[in-house]
Amino acid sequence: SGEGPLSGKTVLITAGPTREAVDPVRYLSNRSSGRMGFAVAEAAARAGAQVKLVTGPVHLPTPAGVERVDVETAEEMRQAVTDRAASADVFIAAAAVADYRVPRIAEHKLKKDTDGELHEIPLERNPDILAEVAAMTDKRPFSVGFAAETRDLEKHARKKLERKKLDLIAANLVGRDRGFDREENELLLLDQQGSQALGAGSKRALAGKLIAEIAARLDGEASS
Ligand code: PMT
């Protein structure tokens, strides 16, 4: 932390995928590399914030000046976030949290011959970490989500903004060839006032723009 538009602020960020075990050797997860969330953490630190980064399993170095907490499952990510949310001024959820987990993790590796064909794995819902933070009644941080969509970007992102009661959402189109696991991205910002394209570019450049937009909104809150 130091000089900059977020100096004196604490920013809590989630990044990367979560991993939900099926048995001792298998898991459910997704294509998130953590790049977007790490870029946001780096930009927030550059803007002078004290940054706490809760990340799922990724292969990325920790940005300078950032406090990193490694987790594996959605439940672990939720616990790490819950422990830190009330002392954060801003929460930014860039993680691709697995929506489902396996209720009973097998103690031993599932076997095709004795456990039957593995066509169906029972699943249960994971907690929505972002919605829980945004619903805090005491010391609620300014709450920013991401929306990863494969179509109807603005429509689905606006629904998430409303349903999770967010202050701001950064929407991106995702698929095998965009959004996840690449250096570039394209973001559309939505809030109650309207929408604003941040354009296409490197995740580092987009993270800088996102942090500038968040800093401007915190300033607006302070002076109104
Ligand atoms: O990591 P990269 O390879 O760089 O890829 C970046 C990214 C595409 C993962 C990133 O830009 C992004 O879009 N992150 C959010 C991915 C996602 O899971 O979006 P969603 O639309 O399913 O979820 C909406 C929001 O709720 C997100 O802020 C998510 O972090 C949050 N959420 C979702 C489910 C859940 N159980 N808990 C949550 O906190």
Boltz pocket constraint, residues with backbone or C-beta under 6 A from the ligand:
constraints:
  - pocket:
      binder: B
      contacts: [[A, 14], [A, 16], [A, 31], [A, 32], [A, 33], [A, 34], [A, 35], [A, 36], [A, 37], [A, 74], [A, 93], [A, 94], [A, 95], [A, 96], [A, 97], [A, 98], [A, 99], [A, 126], [A, 127], [A, 128], [A, 129], [A, 130], [A, 131], [A, 144], [A, 145], [A, 146], [A, 147], [A, 148], [A, 149], [A, 160], [A, 170], [A, 172], [A, 174], [A, 179], [A, 180], [A, 181], [A, 182], [A, 203]]
      max_distance: 6.0
